[in-house]
């Protein structure tokens, strides 16, 4: 029996890297996408290989929605060549970045960039992959705690994440007839290189965020990846249409 396969967008660094590695630890083969840093992607696939699972990396720019058809075609070819199938089992829509900008100053280009990578891209990538996802598989979308509470500077980013949370419920409802589950995770503040590594590298910011977290610290990527991997297993077969916040109890 062949291993199940998960596709993680933006899987070459940060949260996506940890998701991919944890999926491999659960016995899944993994496909990751990267935007530009192929070297980091190779490091992730190599680490997954050491775990004993197959892994490949494909280039994908989620801000260019018009390029998704080409990506799906590339994915289909790569699946047949590397895994002997044309199907995946799980899709994790993780790729993303943040503009920190007050609502009054958001430009149309900034709005469109965040719309494409956080909502329009995942919306249509998932749609285009529906025929490529096995029945009884799953979709995991990524939101943010900022969709639950408001912090100035994140109006655009959080709005797109609010949209992906609503979409997740509709995906769960409409794909349920195929046994495909859809859930959304919402990380709190996490130490990654997003926003120039601000949460990780700014000690004052880190301490302030930790002071607002019930468990007394900010998150690290390892706090997130294991939850995503769990959602991509049969142990989570009855979890569907849910928003799961992974924040250590931030801003309760």
Secondary structure, 3 states (H helix, E strand, C coil): CCCCEEEECCCCCHHHHHHHHHHHHCCCEEEEEECCCHHHHHHHHHHHHHHCCCEEEEECCCCCHHHHHHHHHHHHHHHHHHHCCCCEEEEEECCCCCCCCCHHHCCHHHHHHHHHHHHHHHHHHHHHCHHHEEEEEEEEEEEEHHHCCCCCCCHHHHHHHHHHHHHHHHHHHHHHHHCCEEEEEEECCEECCHHHHHHHHCHHHHHHHHHCECCCCCEEHHHHHHHHHHHCCHHHCCCCCCEEEECCCECC
